[in-house]
Amino acid sequence: MVVDLTANIGARKEADQAKSKIGVLLLHGLTGMPSEMRPVAKHLKRLGYRVETPLLPGHGGTHQELLATTWRDWVSGAKVALDKLAADCEKVVVGGLSMGSSVSVMLAASDPRISGIIMMSTTLRYDAPGHSRLYLLLPLIDFFPPLGRWTYWTEKPPYGLMDQRLQRMITKSIEAAQRGENTEFGLFRTYSGSLRQMTHLVKEVKKSASKVTCPALILHSLDDSLTTVNNAIDIYKMLGSKDKNVILLNGCDHVLTLDLRKNDVASFIAQFVARTCGTASAVNQPSAVSIL
């Protein structure tokens, strides 16, 4: 018997070519950095997808630079990255962590080029027990803007992470930042002015979510120390998508992309991209909530 090995090689090559025409845009959170998305980005690139992790406007620098931007700037910056990626790809999936999740909704609500969205640790409100109630005072900034530059919330351990090794690294990074050294982990002090912009963004998300019709994957931790799973359930209900799924995870915290279950998160995202963009043999999944 003669076995034609070239058939399998040809099929794999065709699948690889199809993946290279699919782009994934990954957006970091408020005060965060693209490095938050590194494990997911690496996994997707290894599978052959085109991945971009842009630095959103105002981020990567000082608190003053972030305070000089608004939620519209964050969305506009993400739109620029989307345009560049869409110019080279046939299909694009957009995903975001925390604030980046909200930006993803804003893009998908108005751009038909987006084939699917991934929302990680969606933050409509900081409602976890014991979290700072500073946000309750945020509306006052509209009447007295300097308040947004004078008051702030400083992150403390566990920094939205269960991984103790990363917690120690971030503590050292914060100490280095206090000495004036650069850090790749972003800012761990969030001024009220930036948080107020976040609430403005959330308000727009609530208005626009019903316009999102592409498939959606929502990932959230049951152990999130910043935002409860009610955020995930609420955005699930708001989205106009018929094909939408929520996965609730144990054993990790807010920064899903870096924490102890980062490999599972990357795998769930890869499966969603493959199914949504047609590089995997799968049918539309019904709306569902899973605890894994």
N, C-alpha and C positions, 0 to 999 in steps of 0.2 A: 504494500500500500504506500502511495506517495502522499505526503502531507505538505500542503502549500503553506509554508511559514510566512510567506510575504503578505498573505491576506491579513494576518493578525498585526504585522508590522504596519501595514498600510492603514488599518483601522485605528491603531494607536496614534499614528502620525496625524490622521484626520482629526481625531479627538483633541490632540495637542494644539493643532492649528485653530480649532474652534474655540478653545479656552483662551488662546492668546488674543482673540478678538473680543473678549469679555473683560471689562474693567470694573474694579471695585474701589470706591472712594471711601476712605475711613477717616472719620472726624473725631478729634480729641475733645475733652471736656473743658469746662471753664477753669482758667488758670493752668491748664494742662499743657502737654507737649505731644507731638507726633509719636514720641517714643512709647507712649501708652499703648499704641496700636501695634507695636513691633511684633509680638508673637503671632498675632492673627495675620498680619501682613506677610510674615515669613512663610507661614503655612500655605497661604493662598498663592504666593509666588512659586513655592515649591510645586504646587499643583499645575502651574502654567498660566495662572491668571495675571493680568496687568493690574497692579495695585498702586494707588497714590495715597499718601498720608500728609496732606498739606498742613502747614502752620497757619492757623487762623489769625486774622488781623488783631494786633494788640498783644498777642501772646509771644512768649519766648524772650521777653525783655523785662522792663521794670513795671511796677504797679502803676506808675504814672502813664506809661504807654497803653496799658490795658484800660485804664480809666478814661483815656481819650477816645476810646472806641465805643460804639453802640451795638446792639443786637443786629441792626441792619448791616453794619460792617462785617460781622461774623458770617451772616448769610451771604453777603456779596462775595466775600473771600472764598467761601465754599463753592459758590456758583462759578467763579473764575476757574477753580480747579476742576469742577465738573465739565465745563466747556472744553477744557484742554483734553480731558480723558475721553469725552464723548466724540471728539474729533478723530480719535485714533481707534475707537472701539465700536463694534456693532451694537453691543448691549452694555449697560452700566447698572451696577447695584451700588446703593449708597448706604453706609452704616455709620453710626455714631455712638459715642459713650457719653452718658449724662447730658450735658448741654449739647454735645454733638448730635445726640439723638433727636433733640428738638429741631436743630438745624436741618437734619435729614428730612423731617416731616415737612418743613417749609419748602425745601427743594422739590420733594415728590408731589406736593400739592399743586405745583404749577408747571412742572416739566415732564412731558410725556415720554422723554427719552429714558427715564429711569424705569428699569424693569423690576426693581424690588428694593425694599428698605429693611435695614436691620437696626433695631433700637435696643441698646444695651443700657441698663440702669437708668431708664427714663426718669427724669427729674422734673415733675410738675410742681413739686413742693418738697421741702426738706422736713419730713414728718416722722422720722425715726425717733424713738424715745431717747430723751437725754440730749438731743441735738440743740444747738444754739437757737434761741427764739428771736435772734436779731432781725430775721426777715419780717417779723411782725411790724417793725418800725420803718420798713423800707418806703412805704408811701410818703413819709414825711420828707424824703429827699426831693420829691417833686415840688415842694413848697420852699425848701431850704437846701439847694444843691450842695453847698459846702459840706453838709453832713455826710455825703457820699464819699468825700475824700478824707474825712476825719475818723470815721468809725470803721472797724474791720473785724473779721472773724479769722482767727488763726487755727489752722488744722493741728490736731495733736494725734498721737498714736491712738488707734491703729491706722490712721490715714486712709481709711476705706479699704484696708487689706487685712487678710488673715495670715499671709505669709510673713512670718517673723523676721526672716532674713531680709526681705525688702523693707520691712519697718525699720530695721537697724540702718540699712543703707540710706533711707530717706532722712532719718534723724541726723546722720552724719552730713548729708547733703544740705540740710537746713542750717546746721552749724557752719558749714563752709560758706553758704550764702550770707550768713551774718558777718562773716569775715571779708565779704566782698568778692568771693570766688564764684565762678560760673557753676551752674548745676543743670543736669539734663532732666530733672524731674519736674521742672516748672515751679510755679509759685505756690506756697502753702499758707499765704495770707490773702484773704479775699476781702476787698474793700466793699463797703455797702453800695457804692455807686455801681460796681460791676454786678453785684447781686440784684440791684434794681433793674438793670438792663436784662438780666436773666428773667425776671418776673414779667417784663414787657414782652420778651420773646415767648414765654409760656402763654401769655394772653393771646398772642397771634397764632400760636400752635392750636389752641382750643378752637379758634375761628376757622382754621384751615384744614384741620385733620380729616374732616368729612370729605374733603376733595381728593384725598389720597385713595387711589383705586388699585394700585399695583400690589402684588403680594408683599406681606410684611411678616417679619420674624421679630418677636419681642423677647429679650432675655433679661432676667432679673434674679437677684439673689434673695432667698428667704432670710438670709442673715445680714442683709444690707444695713450698715450702721448709719447711713445718711437718709435714705429714702425707702419707705416700705413698699411691699408688692402692690399696694393700692395704686401706686403710680402706673405700674404695668397694666393692671386691670382697667384703669380709667382710660389710658391711651388706646388700649385694645377696643374698648367700646366706642371711642371717638372716631377711629379710623373708618373710612368708607370702604376699605378693602373687603372683598368677600373671602379671599384666601389670606388668612391671618392666623398666626399661632403664637402662643405664649409658652415659654419654657422657664420654669422656676427652678433655681439651682440651690443645692445645699453645699456647705463647705467652702464658701468664698464670700467676699464682701463686695463693696461698690465698684471697685476697679476690676471688673470681670476679666478684662483683657490681660492683666498682669498677675492675677492672684492664683491661688492653688489649683483652680480648675480651668486655667487658661487654655490648656490643650483641648479640653472638652468644648469650650466656647469656640475655639478656632474650628473644630470639627463640625459643630452645629452650623456655623456660618458657611463653611465650605459646602456642606450638604444643601443648604438653602440656595446658595449661588448656583450650584449645579442643577438643582431641580427647577429653579426659576428661569434660568437661561438656557435650559434644554440640553445641557451636557451630561445629564444622567437620565436614565429611563425611569421616570416617575410620573405619576398622575397628580393632579391638583389634590392637595390634602385639605380636608375639611377644617373649619375653624376649631381650635382645640386649645386646652390649657394642660400642660404636662409638668409634673414635678419629678426632677431627675437629680 
